Amino acid sequence: MPTRSSSDVIVVGAGVIGAACAYYACRSGLSVTVVDRGPVAGGTTGAGEGNLLVSDKEPGPELELALLSTRLWRELADVLPARVEYEAKGGLVVASDEAGMAALRDFAAAQATAGVTAREIPADRLPDLEPHLAPGLAGGCHYPQDAQVQPALAAAHLLRSSGARVRTGEAVTAILTGAHGEVRGVRTPAGELHAPYVVNAAGTWGGELAALAGAHLPVLPRRGFVLVTEPLPRVVRHKVYAADYVADVASGSAALQTSAVVEGTPAGPVLIGASRERVGFDRTLSVEVLRRLARQATTLFPVLAGVRAMRTYAGFRPYLPDHLPAIGADPRVPGLLHACGHEGAGIGLAPATGLAIARLLTGHEPPLDLGPFRPDRFKPEA
């Protein structure tokens, strides 16, 4: 019988991944305690744009996860309150020249074999979708499955709907184990919490949490900035980005990369991302990054040149070397499961991740092959 200090499962991390794990675990009949050293959505989730994308993923395991999550987000949109701002707006990927358009066409054709819907848009029809797009583009592809959500609100309402016990402001300082190395719970400054299962949904700090249990998981932070404009009429209807964004997402480079992703929001401001660089947990504001983002955004949408940027914020994507998250049971530590390392796709991939974890916790078959996401696939460096 669960008590105030015991439950069936402890989820470490109150971002959207942890919230989804708690939601589906509770729906499966398990008692869940969620622990986070900060507030709900205080890490990567709160610094995200809320992208729910299939358009940027090539055929493979991450795309399978994204397609399942796309379906689950649609279901969740009927359960969660409207203020989570779920919007099935669709995405528009544009090419600046014929070579880029040919590459985009080939990419979309490969995605179609995996279940992605993409429609080629000739240059003269782009204004039908986005009237304020710059002239002279070679064309684009419309992805109706792309969507958006307000990530911090989505995480909060997933947790509220789950019925899980939530303990914020408590850092996990140890993973408790038994005589045979099996998980028994966690220790925080407030005391011990007991459970036979612990889910590592600690995002960028997932590697540190794994290390507390003696497991190697090389999660690294990858910094990104987002520009937020003043509230506007709906000048950007879809999630719009240039085709080179896909290459930046797949790159493992530590160097700075920027490729504009521009989207309107129901509240009015336009969000402008995305940058990527590995600089540890350095939050120093980079004027160079902001200049690049603004220049690229106004190249796509000249109308934004006269718009004020009201604020900017930085976040850290939890990056793993092969660009795939760690999802599943850790064979090295009985009772430890991982759900982290989703890089910039965590908002979009959260429901499928949470459902997979819940299925494993209850002894059921996961909804897709988790082999590519094995947490023990990385060898410790010598």
Backbone hydrogen bonds, N-H to C=O, Kabsch-Sander energy under -0.5 kcal/mol:
donor,donor_aa,acceptor,acceptor_aa,energy
6,S,3,T,-1.0
7,S,194,H,-2.0
8,D,31,S,-0.9
9,V,31,S,-1.8
10,I,197,Y,-2.2
11,V,9,V,-0.5
11,V,33,T,-2.9
12,V,10,I,-0.6
12,V,199,V,-2.9
13,G,11,V,-0.8
13,G,35,V,-2.9
19,A,15,G,-2.6
20,A,16,V,-2.2
21,C,17,I,-2.4
22,A,18,G,-2.5
23,Y,19,A,-2.5
24,Y,20,A,-2.4
25,A,21,C,-2.1
26,C,22,A,-2.6
27,R,23,Y,-2.0
28,S,24,Y,-0.9
29,G,26,C,-1.8
30,L,25,A,-2.1
33,T,9,V,-2.4
34,V,165,R,-3.5
35,V,11,V,-2.8
36,D,167,R,-2.1
41,A,14,A,-1.8
42,G,39,P,-1.6
47,A,43,G,-0.7
47,A,44,T,-1.0
48,G,45,T,-1.5
52,L,147,A,-2.2
57,K,54,V,-1.6
64,E,60,G,-2.0
65,L,61,P,-2.1
66,A,62,E,-2.3
67,L,63,L,-2.8
68,L,64,E,-2.1
69,S,65,L,-2.3
70,T,66,A,-2.4
71,R,67,L,-1.6
72,L,68,L,-2.2
73,W,69,S,-3.1
74,R,70,T,-1.5
75,E,71,R,-1.6
76,L,72,L,-2.8
77,A,73,W,-2.3
78,D,74,R,-0.6
78,D,75,E,-1.1
79,V,75,E,-0.5
79,V,76,L,-1.4
80,L,76,L,-3.2
84,V,81,P,-1.8
85,E,82,A,-2.1
87,E,148,Q,-2.8
89,K,87,E,-2.1
90,G,146,D,-2.1
91,G,143,Y,-2.6
92,L,239,K,-3.1
93,V,141,C,-2.5
94,V,92,L,-0.5
94,V,241,Y,-2.2
95,A,139,G,-2.6
101,M,97,D,-2.1
102,A,98,E,-2.3
103,A,99,A,-1.9
104,L,100,G,-2.3
105,R,101,M,-2.4
106,D,102,A,-2.1
107,F,103,A,-2.4
108,A,104,L,-2.5
109,A,105,R,-1.9
110,A,106,D,-2.0
111,Q,107,F,-2.1
112,A,108,A,-2.0
113,T,109,A,-0.9
113,T,110,A,-0.6
114,A,111,Q,-1.7
115,G,112,A,-1.2
116,V,111,Q,-1.8
118,A,116,V,-0.6
119,R,142,H,-2.3
121,I,140,G,-3.4
123,A,138,A,-0.7
125,R,122,P,-2.0
126,L,122,P,-0.7
126,L,123,A,-1.0
128,D,125,R,-1.2
129,L,125,R,-0.7
129,L,126,L,-1.1
130,E,126,L,-2.8
133,L,130,E,-1.7
134,A,300,L,-2.7
137,L,134,A,-0.6
138,A,95,A,-2.1
139,G,95,A,-1.0
140,G,121,I,-2.2
141,C,93,V,-2.4
142,H,119,R,-3.0
143,Y,91,G,-3.2
146,D,143,Y,-1.4
147,A,52,L,-2.3
148,Q,87,E,-1.6
149,V,50,G,-1.5
150,Q,84,V,-3.4
154,A,150,Q,-2.4
155,A,151,P,-2.5
156,A,152,A,-2.2
157,H,153,L,-2.6
158,L,154,A,-2.2
159,L,155,A,-2.2
160,R,156,A,-2.3
161,S,157,H,-2.5
162,S,158,L,-1.6
163,G,159,L,-1.2
164,A,159,L,-0.6
165,R,32,V,-2.6
167,R,34,V,-3.4
168,T,166,V,-0.5
169,G,36,D,-0.7
169,G,38,G,-1.5
170,E,36,D,-2.4
173,T,171,A,-0.6
173,T,187,R,-3.0
174,A,187,R,-1.2
176,L,174,A,-0.6
176,L,185,G,-2.4
178,G,182,E,-2.7
181,G,178,G,-1.7
183,V,334,P,-3.0
184,R,176,L,-3.4
185,G,176,L,-1.2
186,V,193,L,-2.4
187,R,174,A,-2.5
188,T,191,G,-2.7
191,G,188,T,-2.0
193,L,186,V,-2.9
194,H,5,S,-3.8
195,A,184,R,-1.8
197,Y,8,D,-0.6
198,V,335,G,-2.4
199,V,10,I,-3.0
200,N,198,V,-0.6
200,N,337,L,-3.5
201,A,12,V,-1.9
201,A,199,V,-1.2
205,W,202,A,-2.0
206,G,203,G,-2.3
209,L,205,W,-2.0
210,A,206,G,-2.4
211,A,207,G,-2.0
212,L,208,E,-1.3
213,A,209,L,-0.8
213,A,210,A,-1.2
214,G,211,A,-1.5
215,A,210,A,-2.4
217,L,215,A,-0.5
219,V,217,L,-2.3
220,L,319,Y,-2.8
222,R,317,R,-1.6
223,R,277,E,-2.4
224,G,315,G,-2.4
226,V,313,Y,-2.2
227,L,272,I,-3.0
228,V,311,R,-2.6
229,T,270,V,-2.3
230,E,308,R,-2.2
232,L,268,G,-1.2
235,V,233,P,-2.2
239,K,90,G,-1.9
240,V,238,H,-0.8
240,V,262,V,-3.0
241,Y,92,L,-1.9
242,A,260,A,-1.0
243,A,94,V,-2.0
245,Y,242,A,-2.1
246,V,243,A,-1.2
247,A,243,A,-0.6
248,D,244,D,-1.7
249,V,245,Y,-2.2
250,A,246,V,-1.7
251,S,247,A,-1.0
257,Q,276,R,-2.2
259,S,274,A,-2.1
261,V,273,G,-3.6
262,V,240,V,-3.2
263,E,271,L,-1.8
264,G,236,V,-0.5
264,G,238,H,-0.5
265,T,269,P,-0.6
268,G,265,T,-1.5
271,L,263,E,-2.8
272,I,227,L,-2.6
273,G,261,V,-2.2
275,S,225,F,-0.5
276,R,257,Q,-2.4
277,E,223,R,-1.1
278,R,254,A,-2.1
279,V,277,E,-0.9
279,V,280,G,-0.6
282,D,279,V,-1.0
283,R,281,F,-0.6
287,V,285,L,-0.7
290,L,286,S,-1.9
291,R,287,V,-2.6
292,R,288,E,-2.2
293,L,289,V,-2.6
294,A,290,L,-2.6
295,R,291,R,-2.7
296,Q,292,R,-2.7
297,A,293,L,-2.6
298,T,294,A,-2.4
299,T,295,R,-1.4
300,L,296,Q,-1.6
301,F,297,A,-2.9
303,V,132,H,-0.5
304,L,301,F,-2.2
305,A,302,P,-2.0
306,G,303,V,-0.8
307,V,304,L,-2.0
310,M,228,V,-2.2
310,M,308,R,-0.6
311,R,228,V,-1.6
313,Y,226,V,-1.9
315,G,224,G,-2.3
317,R,222,R,-2.8
317,R,315,G,-0.5
319,Y,220,L,-3.5
319,Y,317,R,-1.0
323,H,320,L,-2.5
326,A,340,C,-3.2
327,I,325,P,-0.7
327,I,373,F,-1.9
328,G,338,H,-2.2
330,D,336,L,-3.1
333,V,330,D,-1.3
336,L,333,V,-2.3
337,L,198,V,-2.8
337,L,335,G,-0.5
338,H,328,G,-3.0
339,A,200,N,-2.9
340,C,326,A,-1.8
343,E,318,P,-2.5
345,A,342,H,-2.2
346,G,343,E,-0.6
348,G,51,N,-0.6
349,L,345,A,-2.3
350,A,346,G,-1.0
350,A,347,I,-0.7
353,T,349,L,-1.9
354,G,350,A,-3.0
355,L,351,P,-2.7
356,A,352,A,-2.3
357,I,353,T,-2.4
358,A,354,G,-2.3
359,R,355,L,-2.3
360,L,356,A,-2.1
361,L,357,I,-2.5
362,T,358,A,-1.5
363,G,360,L,-1.3
364,H,359,R,-3.0
373,F,370,L,-1.5
374,R,371,G,-1.6
377,R,374,R,-1.3
